[in-house]
Amino acid sequence: MWNFNSPKISYGRDSLEVLENFSEKKALIITDEALSSLKYDELVSKIFEKSETILVKPKEPSKEEAVELSEKIREKEPEILVALGGGSVIDLVKAARILSEVDIEPEEITPFTNLEELGFKGRSYFVAIPTTSGTGSEVTWAIVLRDEREKRKIIMANEKAIPDLAVVDPIFVEKLPRKLVVSTGFDALSHAIEAFLSTFSNPFSDALSVKAIEIILKNFEKSYEGNLEAREKMHISATIAGLAFSNSQVGLVHALSHAFGATFDISHGESVAAFLHPVLEFYKKKGVGRLDELSKYVGVDILKEVGRLSERFGVKKIFEFDFEGKINEIVKKAMEDSCIVTAPLIPEEEDLKNLLEEIACMREKS
């Protein structure tokens, strides 16, 4: 038996107005300092009669920060909990909301943990408002936190982590810096592609994957150039891709990017962007047939198109520094990453070492 999971989604221009239905509720808004400087939090707080805002650092969150925020949520007892930000803010609030009600370690938030039996009731109505167009975190059950001590990323998932409402309003991405347009665009593209290639793919996720890819390929470069209509479409496509992979899962691109990003403190979007094309080339060499099937559905050669975009935006620049001494560490972390389980093929450690060595050799030749 399969289940399809999704929050309620309000999208498009002025979709933020849906929050007026909760204006009399006590709201707690969590956002980061950079977004607050743009006064995005004020767009949300003015809707509520009673609200308070907590600012967090604009970086990928740690499990310690999730525990700290959970204590504040427990103290404030909000009726409406709003996560306003990119995937980092939304993931942080996802974890903190669960930890505010259930006394467990963050690592214990798994697909197999019955949080209701442990006392989780979802006391706060959870609203996620994405301010980037990539992670899809506003509609997924996944959470990614950093483990500072072990320099690794903790990948968690549970149905209770899914927000109750996702508000996908393009007003929050109109001023998105070009660098983030690129990294988040590749993140959304990788979600859609990996969801289709996943061993857990299904008719629902396939349909969402194909549509998300079509929208992204038509609008990525226009969005980068500042076209606001294209940027709105990219924003919606990221949510569609999020629905796809949340109901299918991702694979080797994410396993490697989690490992590489944690080892070198590189953002998730940049790592995913850099690894997407090399991994797809690896799949092609290994005879993963679903890649050709996806190209037929979309109407373009996916491998060639991703390669073109990778060159266009120079996303492989993160490989320019010397990482050869860390290859074994990256491989070990990638092989232990839960995302690798649903890859269209599970590589041997030697496969990943060879792949990373090839990337290193290409850097030396360029």
Backbone hydrogen bonds, N-H to C=O, Kabsch-Sander energy under -0.5 kcal/mol:
donor,donor_aa,acceptor,acceptor_aa,energy
5,N,3,N,-0.6
8,K,164,D,-1.9
10,S,166,A,-3.0
12,G,168,V,-2.0
15,S,12,G,-1.8
17,E,14,D,-1.7
18,V,15,S,-1.9
19,L,16,L,-2.0
20,E,17,E,-1.9
21,N,18,V,-1.5
22,F,19,L,-2.2
23,S,20,E,-1.2
25,K,22,F,-2.2
27,A,25,K,-0.6
27,A,50,K,-2.8
28,L,80,I,-2.6
29,I,52,E,-3.1
30,I,28,L,-0.5
30,I,82,V,-3.2
31,T,29,I,-0.5
31,T,54,I,-2.0
33,E,56,V,-1.8
36,S,32,D,-2.0
37,S,33,E,-1.7
38,L,34,A,-0.7
38,L,35,L,-0.6
39,K,36,S,-1.6
40,Y,35,L,-1.9
43,L,39,K,-1.0
44,V,40,Y,-0.9
45,S,41,D,-3.1
46,K,42,E,-1.9
47,I,44,V,-1.6
48,F,44,V,-0.6
48,F,45,S,-1.1
49,E,23,S,-2.8
50,K,25,K,-0.7
52,E,27,A,-1.6
54,I,29,I,-2.9
56,V,31,T,-2.1
59,K,57,K,-2.2
63,K,146,R,-1.9
66,A,62,S,-1.6
67,V,63,K,-2.0
68,E,64,E,-2.2
69,L,65,E,-2.4
70,S,66,A,-2.1
71,E,67,V,-1.5
72,K,68,E,-1.2
73,I,69,L,-2.3
74,R,70,S,-2.3
75,E,71,E,-1.7
76,K,72,K,-2.5
77,E,73,I,-2.2
79,E,26,K,-2.2
80,I,26,K,-2.4
81,L,125,Y,-2.9
82,V,28,L,-2.9
82,V,80,I,-0.6
83,A,81,L,-0.5
83,A,127,V,-2.9
84,L,30,I,-2.8
84,L,82,V,-0.7
85,G,83,A,-0.6
85,G,129,I,-2.0
90,I,86,G,-2.2
91,D,87,G,-2.9
92,L,88,S,-2.0
93,V,89,V,-2.3
94,K,90,I,-2.5
95,A,91,D,-2.3
96,A,92,L,-2.5
97,R,93,V,-2.7
98,I,94,K,-1.5
99,L,95,A,-2.6
100,S,96,A,-1.8
101,E,98,I,-1.4
102,V,98,I,-2.0
104,I,102,V,-1.6
108,E,105,E,-2.1
109,I,106,P,-2.0
110,T,108,E,-1.4
113,T,110,T,-1.3
114,N,112,F,-0.6
115,L,113,T,-1.4
118,L,114,N,-0.9
119,G,116,E,-1.4
120,F,115,L,-2.8
125,Y,79,E,-2.8
127,V,81,L,-3.1
127,V,125,Y,-0.6
128,A,165,L,-2.7
129,I,83,A,-3.2
131,T,85,G,-1.2
139,V,136,G,-2.2
140,T,136,G,-0.5
140,T,137,S,-0.7
143,I,156,M,-2.6
145,L,154,I,-2.0
146,R,61,P,-2.9
147,D,152,R,-3.1
148,E,146,R,-0.7
151,K,147,D,-1.1
152,R,147,D,-1.3
154,I,145,L,-3.5
155,I,153,K,-0.6
156,M,143,I,-3.1
156,M,154,I,-0.6
157,A,109,I,-1.3
158,N,141,W,-1.8
161,A,158,N,-2.1
162,I,159,E,-1.4
164,D,126,F,-1.7
165,L,126,F,-1.9
166,A,8,K,-2.8
167,V,128,A,-2.4
168,V,10,S,-3.2
168,V,166,A,-0.7
169,D,167,V,-1.0
172,F,169,D,-1.6
173,V,170,P,-1.8
174,E,170,P,-0.6
176,L,173,V,-1.4
180,L,177,P,-0.6
181,V,177,P,-2.1
182,V,178,R,-2.1
183,S,179,K,-2.2
184,T,180,L,-2.4
185,G,181,V,-1.4
186,F,182,V,-2.4
187,D,183,S,-1.7
188,A,184,T,-2.5
189,L,185,G,-2.2
190,S,186,F,-2.8
191,H,187,D,-2.1
192,A,188,A,-2.1
193,I,189,L,-2.5
194,E,190,S,-3.0
195,A,191,H,-2.1
196,F,192,A,-1.5
197,L,193,I,-2.0
198,S,194,E,-1.6
199,T,342,T,-1.9
201,S,198,S,-1.5
206,D,202,N,-2.9
207,A,203,P,-1.8
208,L,204,F,-1.9
209,S,205,S,-2.7
210,V,206,D,-2.5
211,K,207,A,-1.9
212,A,208,L,-2.5
213,I,209,S,-2.5
214,E,210,V,-2.3
215,I,211,K,-2.2
216,I,212,A,-2.6
217,L,213,I,-2.8
218,K,214,E,-1.4
219,N,215,I,-1.3
219,N,216,I,-0.5
220,F,216,I,-2.6
223,S,219,N,-2.7
224,Y,220,F,-2.1
225,E,221,E,-1.7
226,G,223,S,-1.3
227,N,222,K,-2.4
228,L,226,G,-0.6
231,R,227,N,-2.0
232,E,228,L,-2.1
233,K,229,E,-1.8
234,M,230,A,-2.3
235,H,231,R,-1.9
236,I,232,E,-2.0
237,S,233,K,-2.5
238,A,234,M,-1.8
239,T,235,H,-1.1
240,I,236,I,-2.1
241,A,237,S,-2.8
242,G,238,A,-1.9
243,L,239,T,-2.3
244,A,240,I,-1.9
245,F,241,A,-2.5
246,S,242,G,-2.1
247,N,243,L,-1.1
247,N,244,A,-0.6
248,S,245,F,-1.1
249,Q,245,F,-2.7
255,A,251,G,-2.0
256,L,252,L,-2.7
257,S,253,V,-2.1
258,H,254,H,-2.7
259,A,255,A,-1.8
260,F,256,L,-3.1
261,G,257,S,-2.7
262,A,258,H,-2.2
263,T,259,A,-1.8
264,F,260,F,-2.1
265,D,261,G,-1.0
266,I,261,G,-1.6
271,S,267,S,-2.1
272,V,268,H,-2.7
273,A,269,G,-2.3
274,A,270,E,-1.9
275,F,271,S,-2.0
276,L,272,V,-1.7
277,H,273,A,-0.6
279,V,275,F,-2.3
280,L,276,L,-2.1
281,E,277,H,-2.4
282,F,278,P,-2.0
283,Y,279,V,-2.6
284,K,280,L,-2.2
285,K,281,E,-2.3
286,K,282,F,-1.7
287,G,284,K,-1.3
288,V,283,Y,-2.3
289,G,287,G,-1.0
291,L,288,V,-1.2
292,D,289,G,-0.6
293,E,289,G,-1.7
294,L,290,R,-2.4
295,S,291,L,-1.8
296,K,292,D,-1.8
297,Y,293,E,-1.9
298,V,294,L,-2.5
299,G,295,S,-2.3
300,V,295,S,-0.8
302,I,300,V,-1.0
305,E,301,D,-2.7
306,V,302,I,-2.7
307,G,303,L,-2.1
308,R,304,K,-2.4
309,L,305,E,-2.3
310,S,306,V,-2.4
311,E,307,G,-2.0
312,R,308,R,-2.7
313,F,309,L,-2.3
314,G,310,S,-0.8
315,V,310,S,-1.4
317,K,314,G,-1.2
318,I,315,V,-0.8
319,F,316,K,-1.9
320,E,317,K,-1.9
321,F,318,I,-0.5
323,F,321,F,-0.7
326,K,323,F,-2.0
327,I,324,E,-1.3
330,I,326,K,-2.6
331,V,327,I,-2.7
332,K,328,N,-2.3
333,K,329,E,-2.2
334,A,330,I,-2.5
335,M,331,V,-2.5
336,E,332,K,-1.2
337,D,333,K,-0.6
337,D,334,A,-0.9
340,I,337,D,-1.4
341,V,338,S,-1.2
342,T,339,C,-1.0
343,A,340,I,-1.2
352,L,348,E,-1.6
353,K,349,E,-2.4
354,N,350,E,-2.5
355,L,351,D,-2.3
356,L,352,L,-2.5
357,E,353,K,-2.4
358,E,354,N,-2.4
359,I,355,L,-1.9
360,A,356,L,-2.2
361,C,357,E,-2.4
362,M,358,E,-2.3
363,R,359,I,-1.7
364,E,360,A,-1.8
365,K,361,C,-1.9
366,S,362,M,-1.6
